[in-house]
Amino acid sequence: MIDHQNTLRIKNRKLTHVENFLEVTKDYDFNWLSQLMDENQLYSNCFNKPLLQPSLSDTWQVLAVSKHDDFIAMFHDFVFKLGSYPFHERDRMDLFLSFETSIGPTHRDKEDVFILGLYGKTMYRVWKNNTVTEVLINKGDMIYIPSGVLHRSISITPRIIASLSLWGKSND
């Protein structure tokens, strides 16, 4: 769970990593994901090189999942209140997944992002003030990346993460 020091870091919009943020008792594996998508007709995106057919080596995104799973909805609500975020119409909880080891593009998000590990291991490399920080996210771990901070994900194993985008305090 989160302590007072990390709560203050989030409120002050500082990169924050919390191991064992939540106890994840459900099996958030690819069988669960397949069932979730089938039952709710969820939309997914694939990130790959232009003009190529999607493959298992790509990173996949499943859009707007918080209303389809009670645990993920609870994470969404808890973080929303923890950070005292005002509602924004672009707020959204997505899943990102990789079936094998992969490296995502280096990028800056315009919104604040809270990431919760659900399955597997993901390394986040974050650049801030000429310093590189590497954070390993396991099941139940959370990382908060404020808007505008340069970062990239590296799937160490097949993985599923919940990514909460909150726009209420963004630089956009």
Secondary structure, DSSP 8 states (H G I E B T S, - for coil): ---HHHHHHHHTT--EEETTSS---S--SHHHHHHHHHHHT--EEEE-STT----TTSEEEE---GGG-HHHHHHHHHHHHHTT----TT-EEEEEEESS-EE---EE-SSEEEEEEEES-EEEEEEETTEEEEEEE-TT-EEEE-TT-EEEEEESSSEEEEEEEE-TT---
